[in-house]
Amino acid sequence: MPDIKTELQQLGQEIEKAKREEAQLQGKLEEIMSRLRNEFNCRAMGDVRKKIDDLTKNVEKLDASITEKFQNLKATYGW
């Protein structure tokens, strides 16, 4: 059975590991938010969601347009 000192040392190591992981994740988050600001002019997650919605709508419109034009080509040339 581990003694209290050993158990406390293990807990201390786990805490330090968790702190390092948190710092890494915070750095990654800051990098992602920086890219979002610079590339898409998004300042907050609400801006990101709106941008995703806008881009999704644009893709859907383009898809519909391409499908319609393809169908017209098929009808015109009897494919």
N, C-alpha and C positions, 0 to 999 in steps of 0.2 A: 504494500500500500504506500503510495507516494506521500512523502511528508508535506507539510504546509509550505515549506520553503520551495520545494521543487514545483509544487502546483502553482504557486505564485509566480515563479520564474517562467513557467510555461504560459501562464495567462499573460504575463508581461510581453513575452515574445509574440503571442498571438495579437495582442493590442498593437505592437509596433508594426507587425506585418499588415494589419488592417489599415493603419495610418499611411503606410507606404502605398498600398493599393488605392486608398482614397485620394492621395496626392496625384497618382498616375491618372486616375479617372477624371479628376478635376482638371488636369492639364489637357486631357483629350477633349473634354467638354469645352474648355476655353478655345481650343484650336478649332473645333467644329463651329462654335458660335462666331468666331472671327471669320471663318470662310463664308458662313451664311451672310454675315454683314457685308463682306467685301464683294461676294459674287452675286448675291441675290437681294441685297439691301434689306435684309430681315434683321430686326433688332431684338425680337422676342419670339417665343414659340408660337404665339398667336399669329405673328407675321408669317412664320414658316408654314403653318397650317393653311393660311389663306393662299400663299404662293403655291402650295401643293394642289389645292382645289382649283386655282386658276389654270395651272399647267395641265391638270387632268382634264378640265373642260376643253382646253385648246387641243389636246391630243384626241379627244372624242370627236371634236368638230373636224379635225384633219382626217381622222379615220373615216368619218361619214362622207366627207368630200372625195376622198380617194376611192372609196367603195362605189360612190355614185358615178364618178368619172370612168372607173373600170367597167361598170355595167353599161355605160353609154358606148364605150369602145367595143365591148362584146356585141352589143346590138348593132352598131354601125358596121362592123366587119364580119358579122355572122360567126363568131367564135363559138 
